[in-house]
Amino acid sequence: MKGSVYMHWAKEHAAARYNLANSGILGIGTEDLELEPGDVLVNGPNRDGYEPLLEAIAAQYGVTPEQVVPAEGTSGANFLAFATLLEPGDEVLVEQPTYEPLLAALEFLGARVRRFARRFEDSYRLDLDGLRSAMSDRVRLVVITNPHNPSGVLLPTEEVAEAARIAGGAHVLVDEVYQDIVQSGSHVHLGPNVLATNSLTKCYGLSGLRCGWILCAPELADRMRRVRDFMGAVGSVPSDSLALAAFRQLPRLESRTREMLEPSRRLVHFFLWEHRDVLDCVVPQRSMCVFPRLKKEEDSQPLHDRLREMETSIVPGHFFESPRHFRLGFAVRTEDVAEGLRNLSRALR
């Protein structure tokens, strides 16, 4: 069975002393959460989700609890959505480049994957004309990441809304796992055919809780809950009760993320300007990662290999169908970003 080659690499090979392959904010410790007596439960009513947590998610994104389906992180949410919406042989349109585990999950489920472009030359905006040309009665789903993974580019709301209109009777799934740190709200409000996936992982440093969700129309949410029945009778009450405590303090956790990101963002933007003779890059105003392109080499794998000798990691671009590129994450300690960039400069020069 073919799994996700990127996910396997990320688990086994991405870690380094200076980890510029990291794709989310540095994880928090228990001491970073302000916990009260009763915040951690072992058992409780959690058949289709822990009701207080569903209410907290709904309130955060302006939907009803009936529109919230819990899942194991955003990856689990994407897989659950795919499994609910698709039958083997159904056509799915996916942006290119994109996050490889999305493609791997769709292929595992037997979907026929077709592509539409998000080009470097267009600053990774959606090719709406290309999407129109690719649409047909056979297409059941359109998949978009916003902010874009790997470039970090945030699409204007009206552009995603137009994609939803073009999709017509097909659903549009927007993976918005990086969105909370750049804008509020959710894409689910853009149309009845739009569903959104997210989690507490990338923007809040709470990967260990595996708290993810899907936001969608109530009738579709009911279908997803029945598919979720195949995965277990109840969710993890300890994780969900801790996630509820985290929702209570999201503004403080978001402030932590912004305080950590801002000095690192400035370092990375200056680095890209300073190395414009060897790198091209679409630079988002605010993001957790960038996706530079090499000017003088055709493949970033040798650059990755040189960096590993310096205890530094990046993500080679072939994981995103773009060998000349590499994904550079900077949501870690600023001193580690600074040293990692020094090593990257040496490796490039």
Contacts in CASP RR format, 6 or more apart in sequence:
PFRMAT RR
TARGET T0000
AUTHOR 0000-0000-0000
METHOD contacts of the structure
MODEL  1
MKGSVYMHWAKEHAAARYNLANSGILGIGTEDLELEPGDVLVNGPNRDGY
EPLLEAIAAQYGVTPEQVVPAEGTSGANFLAFATLLEPGDEVLVEQPTYE
PLLAALEFLGARVRRFARRFEDSYRLDLDGLRSAMSDRVRLVVITNPHNP
SGVLLPTEEVAEAARIAGGAHVLVDEVYQDIVQSGSHVHLGPNVLATNSL
TKCYGLSGLRCGWILCAPELADRMRRVRDFMGAVGSVPSDSLALAAFRQL
PRLESRTREMLEPSRRLVHFFLWEHRDVLDCVVPQRSMCVFPRLKKEEDS
QPLHDRLREMETSIVPGHFFESPRHFRLGFAVRTEDVAEGLRNLSRALR
1 108 0 8 1.000
2 104 0 8 1.000
2 107 0 8 1.000
2 108 0 8 1.000
3 104 0 8 1.000
3 108 0 8 1.000
4 100 0 8 1.000
4 101 0 8 1.000
4 104 0 8 1.000
4 105 0 8 1.000
5 100 0 8 1.000
5 104 0 8 1.000
5 319 0 8 1.000
6 99 0 8 1.000
6 100 0 8 1.000
6 101 0 8 1.000
6 104 0 8 1.000
6 315 0 8 1.000
6 319 0 8 1.000
7 75 0 8 1.000
7 100 0 8 1.000
7 101 0 8 1.000
7 104 0 8 1.000
9 319 0 8 1.000
10 21 0 8 1.000
10 23 0 8 1.000
10 315 0 8 1.000
13 313 0 8 1.000
14 21 0 8 1.000
14 22 0 8 1.000
14 313 0 8 1.000
14 315 0 8 1.000
15 21 0 8 1.000
15 313 0 8 1.000
16 307 0 8 1.000
16 308 0 8 1.000
16 311 0 8 1.000
16 312 0 8 1.000
16 313 0 8 1.000
17 311 0 8 1.000
17 312 0 8 1.000
17 336 0 8 1.000
18 310 0 8 1.000
18 311 0 8 1.000
18 312 0 8 1.000
18 313 0 8 1.000
18 336 0 8 1.000
18 337 0 8 1.000
18 339 0 8 1.000
18 340 0 8 1.000
18 343 0 8 1.000
19 312 0 8 1.000
19 313 0 8 1.000
19 332 0 8 1.000
19 336 0 8 1.000
20 312 0 8 1.000
20 313 0 8 1.000
20 314 0 8 1.000
20 328 0 8 1.000
20 329 0 8 1.000
20 330 0 8 1.000
20 332 0 8 1.000
20 337 0 8 1.000
20 340 0 8 1.000
20 341 0 8 1.000
20 344 0 8 1.000
21 313 0 8 1.000
21 314 0 8 1.000
21 315 0 8 1.000
21 327 0 8 1.000
21 329 0 8 1.000
22 329 0 8 1.000
22 331 0 8 1.000
22 332 0 8 1.000
23 149 0 8 1.000
23 202 0 8 1.000
23 288 0 8 1.000
23 289 0 8 1.000
23 315 0 8 1.000
23 327 0 8 1.000
23 329 0 8 1.000
23 331 0 8 1.000
24 178 0 8 1.000
24 201 0 8 1.000
24 202 0 8 1.000
24 203 0 8 1.000
24 205 0 8 1.000
24 288 0 8 1.000
24 289 0 8 1.000
24 329 0 8 1.000
24 331 0 8 1.000
25 181 0 8 1.000
25 202 0 8 1.000
25 203 0 8 1.000
25 204 0 8 1.000
25 205 0 8 1.000
25 256 0 8 1.000
25 257 0 8 1.000
25 260 0 8 1.000
25 261 0 8 1.000
25 288 0 8 1.000
25 331 0 8 1.000
26 205 0 8 1.000
26 260 0 8 1.000
26 331 0 8 1.000
26 332 0 8 1.000
26 333 0 8 1.000
27 205 0 8 1.000
27 206 0 8 1.000
27 207 0 8 1.000
28 204 0 8 1.000
28 205 0 8 1.000
28 206 0 8 1.000
28 253 0 8 1.000
28 256 0 8 1.000
32 253 0 8 1.000
32 256 0 8 1.000
33 242 0 8 1.000
33 245 0 8 1.000
33 246 0 8 1.000
33 249 0 8 1.000
34 245 0 8 1.000
34 249 0 8 1.000
34 252 0 8 1.000
35 245 0 8 1.000
36 245 0 8 1.000
38 241 0 8 1.000
39 241 0 8 1.000
39 242 0 8 1.000
39 244 0 8 1.000
39 245 0 8 1.000
40 238 0 8 1.000
40 241 0 8 1.000
40 242 0 8 1.000
40 245 0 8 1.000
41 237 0 8 1.000
41 238 0 8 1.000
41 241 0 8 1.000
42 237 0 8 1.000
42 238 0 8 1.000
43 237 0 8 1.000
44 50 0 8 1.000
44 237 0 8 1.000
45 51 0 8 1.000
46 234 0 8 1.000
46 235 0 8 1.000
46 236 0 8 1.000
46 237 0 8 1.000
46 240 0 8 1.000
47 233 0 8 1.000
47 234 0 8 1.000
48 70 0 8 1.000
48 225 0 8 1.000
48 228 0 8 1.000
49 70 0 8 1.000
49 235 0 8 1.000
49 240 0 8 1.000
50 70 0 8 1.000
50 235 0 8 1.000
50 237 0 8 1.000
50 240 0 8 1.000
50 241 0 8 1.000
50 244 0 8 1.000
51 65 0 8 1.000
52 244 0 8 1.000
53 70 0 8 1.000
53 211 0 8 1.000
53 240 0 8 1.000
53 241 0 8 1.000
53 243 0 8 1.000
53 244 0 8 1.000
53 247 0 8 1.000
54 65 0 8 1.000
54 68 0 8 1.000
54 70 0 8 1.000
55 65 0 8 1.000
56 244 0 8 1.000
56 247 0 8 1.000
56 248 0 8 1.000
57 65 0 8 1.000
57 68 0 8 1.000
57 213 0 8 1.000
57 215 0 8 1.000
57 247 0 8 1.000
58 64 0 8 1.000
58 65 0 8 1.000
58 67 0 8 1.000
58 68 0 8 1.000
60 247 0 8 1.000
60 250 0 8 1.000
61 185 0 8 1.000
61 186 0 8 1.000
61 188 0 8 1.000
61 196 0 8 1.000
61 198 0 8 1.000
61 215 0 8 1.000
62 185 0 8 1.000
62 186 0 8 1.000
62 189 0 8 1.000
63 186 0 8 1.000
63 188 0 8 1.000
63 215 0 8 1.000
64 218 0 8 1.000
66 218 0 8 1.000
66 221 0 8 1.000
67 188 0 8 1.000
67 215 0 8 1.000
67 216 0 8 1.000
67 217 0 8 1.000
67 218 0 8 1.000
67 221 0 8 1.000
68 213 0 8 1.000
68 214 0 8 1.000
68 215 0 8 1.000
68 221 0 8 1.000
69 77 0 8 1.000
69 80 0 8 1.000
69 213 0 8 1.000
69 214 0 8 1.000
69 215 0 8 1.000
69 216 0 8 1.000
69 221 0 8 1.000
69 224 0 8 1.000
69 225 0 8 1.000
69 228 0 8 1.000
70 211 0 8 1.000
70 212 0 8 1.000
70 213 0 8 1.000
70 228 0 8 1.000
70 235 0 8 1.000
70 240 0 8 1.000
71 77 0 8 1.000
71 79 0 8 1.000
71 80 0 8 1.000
71 197 0 8 1.000
71 199 0 8 1.000
71 212 0 8 1.000
71 213 0 8 1.000
71 214 0 8 1.000
71 228 0 8 1.000
72 210 0 8 1.000
72 212 0 8 1.000
73 199 0 8 1.000
73 201 0 8 1.000
73 210 0 8 1.000
73 211 0 8 1.000
73 212 0 8 1.000
74 175 0 8 1.000
74 177 0 8 1.000
74 197 0 8 1.000
74 198 0 8 1.000
74 199 0 8 1.000
74 201 0 8 1.000
74 202 0 8 1.000
74 212 0 8 1.000
75 101 0 8 1.000
75 105 0 8 1.000
76 212 0 8 1.000
77 197 0 8 1.000
77 198 0 8 1.000
77 199 0 8 1.000
77 212 0 8 1.000
77 213 0 8 1.000
77 214 0 8 1.000
78 101 0 8 1.000
78 102 0 8 1.000
78 105 0 8 1.000
78 173 0 8 1.000
78 175 0 8 1.000
78 197 0 8 1.000
79 105 0 8 1.000
80 214 0 8 1.000
80 224 0 8 1.000
80 227 0 8 1.000
80 228 0 8 1.000
80 231 0 8 1.000
81 173 0 8 1.000
81 195 0 8 1.000
81 197 0 8 1.000
81 214 0 8 1.000
81 216 0 8 1.000
81 224 0 8 1.000
82 105 0 8 1.000
82 106 0 8 1.000
82 109 0 8 1.000
82 111 0 8 1.000
82 141 0 8 1.000
82 173 0 8 1.000
83 109 0 8 1.000
83 227 0 8 1.000
84 220 0 8 1.000
84 223 0 8 1.000
84 224 0 8 1.000
84 227 0 8 1.000
85 140 0 8 1.000
85 141 0 8 1.000
85 171 0 8 1.000
85 173 0 8 1.000
86 92 0 8 1.000
86 106 0 8 1.000
86 109 0 8 1.000
86 110 0 8 1.000
86 111 0 8 1.000
86 140 0 8 1.000
86 141 0 8 1.000
88 109 0 8 1.000
88 110 0 8 1.000
88 111 0 8 1.000
89 110 0 8 1.000
89 111 0 8 1.000
89 112 0 8 1.000
90 111 0 8 1.000
90 112 0 8 1.000
90 138 0 8 1.000
90 140 0 8 1.000
90 141 0 8 1.000
91 111 0 8 1.000
91 112 0 8 1.000
91 113 0 8 1.000
91 114 0 8 1.000
91 136 0 8 1.000
91 138 0 8 1.000
91 139 0 8 1.000
91 140 0 8 1.000
92 106 0 8 1.000
92 111 0 8 1.000
92 112 0 8 1.000
92 113 0 8 1.000
92 114 0 8 1.000
92 139 0 8 1.000
92 140 0 8 1.000
92 141 0 8 1.000
92 142 0 8 1.000
92 143 0 8 1.000
93 114 0 8 1.000
93 115 0 8 1.000
93 116 0 8 1.000
93 131 0 8 1.000
93 134 0 8 1.000
93 135 0 8 1.000
93 139 0 8 1.000
93 141 0 8 1.000
93 142 0 8 1.000
93 143 0 8 1.000
94 102 0 8 1.000
94 103 0 8 1.000
94 106 0 8 1.000
94 113 0 8 1.000
94 114 0 8 1.000
94 115 0 8 1.000
94 116 0 8 1.000
94 142 0 8 1.000
94 143 0 8 1.000
95 115 0 8 1.000
95 116 0 8 1.000
95 117 0 8 1.000
95 118 0 8 1.000
95 126 0 8 1.000
95 143 0 8 1.000
95 144 0 8 1.000
95 145 0 8 1.000
95 148 0 8 1.000
96 115 0 8 1.000
96 116 0 8 1.000
96 117 0 8 1.000
96 118 0 8 1.000
96 321 0 8 1.000
97 118 0 8 1.000
97 150 0 8 1.000
97 151 0 8 1.000
97 320 0 8 1.000
97 321 0 8 1.000
97 322 0 8 1.000
97 325 0 8 1.000
98 143 0 8 1.000
98 145 0 8 1.000
98 149 0 8 1.000
98 320 0 8 1.000
98 321 0 8 1.000
99 145 0 8 1.000
99 149 0 8 1.000
99 150 0 8 1.000
99 175 0 8 1.000
99 320 0 8 1.000
100 319 0 8 1.000
100 320 0 8 1.000
100 321 0 8 1.000
102 143 0 8 1.000
102 145 0 8 1.000
102 175 0 8 1.000
103 113 0 8 1.000
106 113 0 8 1.000
106 143 0 8 1.000
107 113 0 8 1.000
111 141 0 8 1.000
114 134 0 8 1.000
114 139 0 8 1.000
115 134 0 8 1.000
116 126 0 8 1.000
116 127 0 8 1.000
116 130 0 8 1.000
116 131 0 8 1.000
116 134 0 8 1.000
117 127 0 8 1.000
117 130 0 8 1.000
118 124 0 8 1.000
118 125 0 8 1.000
118 126 0 8 1.000
118 127 0 8 1.000
118 148 0 8 1.000
118 151 0 8 1.000
119 127 0 8 1.000
120 280 0 8 1.000
120 282 0 8 1.000
120 293 0 8 1.000
120 325 0 8 1.000
123 153 0 8 1.000
123 282 0 8 1.000
124 148 0 8 1.000
124 151 0 8 1.000
124 152 0 8 1.000
124 153 0 8 1.000
124 282 0 8 1.000
125 153 0 8 1.000
125 155 0 8 1.000
125 159 0 8 1.000
126 144 0 8 1.000
126 155 0 8 1.000
126 159 0 8 1.000
126 160 0 8 1.000
126 163 0 8 1.000
128 159 0 8 1.000
128 162 0 8 1.000
128 163 0 8 1.000
128 166 0 8 1.000
131 142 0 8 1.000
131 163 0 8 1.000
131 166 0 8 1.000
132 166 0 8 1.000
135 166 0 8 1.000
135 167 0 8 1.000
135 168 0 8 1.000
135 170 0 8 1.000
139 167 0 8 1.000
139 170 0 8 1.000
140 170 0 8 1.000
140 171 0 8 1.000
141 170 0 8 1.000
141 171 0 8 1.000
141 172 0 8 1.000
141 173 0 8 1.000
142 163 0 8 1.000
142 167 0 8 1.000
142 170 0 8 1.000
142 171 0 8 1.000
142 172 0 8 1.000
142 173 0 8 1.000
143 172 0 8 1.000
143 173 0 8 1.000
143 175 0 8 1.000
144 155 0 8 1.000
144 160 0 8 1.000
144 163 0 8 1.000
144 172 0 8 1.000
144 173 0 8 1.000
144 174 0 8 1.000
144 175 0 8 1.000
145 174 0 8 1.000
145 175 0 8 1.000
145 176 0 8 1.000
145 177 0 8 1.000
145 178 0 8 1.000
146 154 0 8 1.000
146 155 0 8 1.000
146 160 0 8 1.000
146 174 0 8 1.000
146 175 0 8 1.000
146 176 0 8 1.000
146 179 0 8 1.000
146 187 0 8 1.000
147 153 0 8 1.000
147 154 0 8 1.000
147 155 0 8 1.000
147 176 0 8 1.000
147 178 0 8 1.000
147 179 0 8 1.000
147 182 0 8 1.000
147 284 0 8 1.000
147 287 0 8 1.000
148 154 0 8 1.000
148 155 0 8 1.000
149 175 0 8 1.000
149 177 0 8 1.000
149 178 0 8 1.000
149 289 0 8 1.000
150 289 0 8 1.000
150 291 0 8 1.000
150 315 0 8 1.000
150 317 0 8 1.000
150 320 0 8 1.000
150 322 0 8 1.000
150 325 0 8 1.000
150 327 0 8 1.000
151 282 0 8 1.000
151 284 0 8 1.000
151 289 0 8 1.000
151 290 0 8 1.000
151 291 0 8 1.000
152 178 0 8 1.000
152 284 0 8 1.000
152 287 0 8 1.000
152 288 0 8 1.000
152 289 0 8 1.000
152 290 0 8 1.000
152 291 0 8 1.000
153 282 0 8 1.000
153 284 0 8 1.000
153 287 0 8 1.000
154 179 0 8 1.000
154 182 0 8 1.000
154 183 0 8 1.000
154 284 0 8 1.000
154 286 0 8 1.000
154 287 0 8 1.000
157 187 0 8 1.000
157 190 0 8 1.000
160 172 0 8 1.000
160 174 0 8 1.000
160 187 0 8 1.000
160 190 0 8 1.000
160 194 0 8 1.000
161 190 0 8 1.000
161 191 0 8 1.000
163 172 0 8 1.000
164 172 0 8 1.000
164 190 0 8 1.000
164 191 0 8 1.000
164 193 0 8 1.000
164 194 0 8 1.000
167 193 0 8 1.000
168 193 0 8 1.000
169 193 0 8 1.000
170 193 0 8 1.000
171 193 0 8 1.000
171 194 0 8 1.000
171 195 0 8 1.000
171 220 0 8 1.000
172 193 0 8 1.000
172 194 0 8 1.000
172 195 0 8 1.000
173 195 0 8 1.000
173 196 0 8 1.000
173 197 0 8 1.000
174 187 0 8 1.000
174 188 0 8 1.000
174 194 0 8 1.000
174 195 0 8 1.000
174 196 0 8 1.000
174 197 0 8 1.000
175 196 0 8 1.000
175 197 0 8 1.000
175 198 0 8 1.000
176 186 0 8 1.000
176 187 0 8 1.000
176 196 0 8 1.000
176 197 0 8 1.000
176 198 0 8 1.000
177 197 0 8 1.000
177 198 0 8 1.000
177 199 0 8 1.000
177 201 0 8 1.000
177 202 0 8 1.000
177 203 0 8 1.000
178 202 0 8 1.000
178 203 0 8 1.000
178 287 0 8 1.000
178 288 0 8 1.000
179 185 0 8 1.000
179 186 0 8 1.000
179 187 0 8 1.000
179 198 0 8 1.000
179 203 0 8 1.000
180 198 0 8 1.000
180 203 0 8 1.000
180 204 0 8 1.000
180 254 0 8 1.000
181 202 0 8 1.000
181 203 0 8 1.000
181 254 0 8 1.000
181 257 0 8 1.000
181 258 0 8 1.000
181 261 0 8 1.000
181 286 0 8 1.000
181 288 0 8 1.000
182 286 0 8 1.000
182 287 0 8 1.000
186 196 0 8 1.000
186 198 0 8 1.000
186 215 0 8 1.000
187 194 0 8 1.000
187 196 0 8 1.000
188 194 0 8 1.000
188 195 0 8 1.000
188 196 0 8 1.000
188 215 0 8 1.000
188 216 0 8 1.000
192 217 0 8 1.000
194 216 0 8 1.000
195 214 0 8 1.000
195 215 0 8 1.000
195 216 0 8 1.000
195 217 0 8 1.000
195 220 0 8 1.000
196 214 0 8 1.000
196 215 0 8 1.000
196 216 0 8 1.000
197 212 0 8 1.000
197 213 0 8 1.000
197 214 0 8 1.000
197 215 0 8 1.000
198 212 0 8 1.000
198 213 0 8 1.000
198 215 0 8 1.000
199 210 0 8 1.000
199 211 0 8 1.000
199 212 0 8 1.000
199 213 0 8 1.000
200 206 0 8 1.000
200 207 0 8 1.000
200 209 0 8 1.000
200 211 0 8 1.000
200 212 0 8 1.000
200 243 0 8 1.000
200 246 0 8 1.000
201 207 0 8 1.000
201 208 0 8 1.000
201 211 0 8 1.000
201 212 0 8 1.000
202 288 0 8 1.000
202 331 0 8 1.000
203 254 0 8 1.000
203 257 0 8 1.000
204 246 0 8 1.000
204 250 0 8 1.000
204 253 0 8 1.000
204 254 0 8 1.000
204 257 0 8 1.000
205 253 0 8 1.000
205 257 0 8 1.000
206 243 0 8 1.000
206 246 0 8 1.000
206 253 0 8 1.000
208 239 0 8 1.000
209 239 0 8 1.000
209 242 0 8 1.000
209 243 0 8 1.000
209 246 0 8 1.000
210 236 0 8 1.000
210 239 0 8 1.000
211 239 0 8 1.000
211 240 0 8 1.000
211 243 0 8 1.000
211 246 0 8 1.000
214 221 0 8 1.000
214 224 0 8 1.000
216 224 0 8 1.000
246 253 0 8 1.000
257 331 0 8 1.000
260 331 0 8 1.000
260 332 0 8 1.000
260 333 0 8 1.000
260 334 0 8 1.000
261 286 0 8 1.000
261 288 0 8 1.000
261 330 0 8 1.000
261 331 0 8 1.000
263 334 0 8 1.000
264 330 0 8 1.000
264 331 0 8 1.000
264 332 0 8 1.000
264 334 0 8 1.000
264 337 0 8 1.000
265 286 0 8 1.000
265 287 0 8 1.000
265 330 0 8 1.000
267 330 0 8 1.000
267 334 0 8 1.000
267 337 0 8 1.000
267 338 0 8 1.000
267 341 0 8 1.000
268 290 0 8 1.000
268 328 0 8 1.000
268 329 0 8 1.000
268 330 0 8 1.000
268 337 0 8 1.000
268 341 0 8 1.000
269 283 0 8 1.000
271 341 0 8 1.000
271 344 0 8 1.000
271 345 0 8 1.000
272 279 0 8 1.000
272 281 0 8 1.000
272 283 0 8 1.000
272 290 0 8 1.000
272 292 0 8 1.000
274 345 0 8 1.000
275 345 0 8 1.000
275 348 0 8 1.000
277 295 0 8 1.000
278 294 0 8 1.000
278 295 0 8 1.000
278 296 0 8 1.000
278 348 0 8 1.000
278 349 0 8 1.000
279 292 0 8 1.000
279 293 0 8 1.000
279 294 0 8 1.000
279 295 0 8 1.000
279 348 0 8 1.000
280 292 0 8 1.000
280 293 0 8 1.000
280 295 0 8 1.000
281 290 0 8 1.000
281 291 0 8 1.000
281 292 0 8 1.000
281 293 0 8 1.000
282 290 0 8 1.000
282 291 0 8 1.000
283 290 0 8 1.000
284 290 0 8 1.000
288 329 0 8 1.000
288 330 0 8 1.000
288 331 0 8 1.000
289 327 0 8 1.000
289 328 0 8 1.000
289 329 0 8 1.000
289 330 0 8 1.000
289 331 0 8 1.000
290 327 0 8 1.000
290 328 0 8 1.000
290 329 0 8 1.000
290 330 0 8 1.000
291 320 0 8 1.000
291 322 0 8 1.000
291 325 0 8 1.000
291 326 0 8 1.000
291 327 0 8 1.000
291 328 0 8 1.000
292 325 0 8 1.000
292 326 0 8 1.000
292 328 0 8 1.000
293 322 0 8 1.000
293 324 0 8 1.000
293 325 0 8 1.000
294 300 0 8 1.000
294 303 0 8 1.000
294 324 0 8 1.000
294 325 0 8 1.000
294 326 0 8 1.000
297 303 0 8 1.000
297 324 0 8 1.000
298 323 0 8 1.000
298 324 0 8 1.000
299 316 0 8 1.000
299 318 0 8 1.000
299 323 0 8 1.000
299 324 0 8 1.000
300 314 0 8 1.000
300 316 0 8 1.000
300 317 0 8 1.000
300 318 0 8 1.000
300 323 0 8 1.000
300 324 0 8 1.000
300 325 0 8 1.000
300 326 0 8 1.000
301 316 0 8 1.000
301 318 0 8 1.000
301 323 0 8 1.000
303 314 0 8 1.000
303 316 0 8 1.000
303 326 0 8 1.000
303 347 0 8 1.000
303 348 0 8 1.000
304 313 0 8 1.000
304 314 0 8 1.000
304 315 0 8 1.000
304 316 0 8 1.000
304 326 0 8 1.000
306 347 0 8 1.000
307 313 0 8 1.000
307 314 0 8 1.000
307 343 0 8 1.000
307 344 0 8 1.000
307 347 0 8 1.000
310 340 0 8 1.000
310 343 0 8 1.000
310 346 0 8 1.000
310 347 0 8 1.000
311 343 0 8 1.000
312 339 0 8 1.000
312 340 0 8 1.000
312 343 0 8 1.000
312 344 0 8 1.000
312 347 0 8 1.000
314 326 0 8 1.000
314 327 0 8 1.000
314 328 0 8 1.000
314 329 0 8 1.000
314 344 0 8 1.000
315 326 0 8 1.000
315 327 0 8 1.000
315 328 0 8 1.000
316 323 0 8 1.000
316 326 0 8 1.000
317 323 0 8 1.000
317 324 0 8 1.000
317 325 0 8 1.000
317 326 0 8 1.000
317 327 0 8 1.000
319 327 0 8 1.000
320 327 0 8 1.000
328 344 0 8 1.000
330 337 0 8 1.000
END
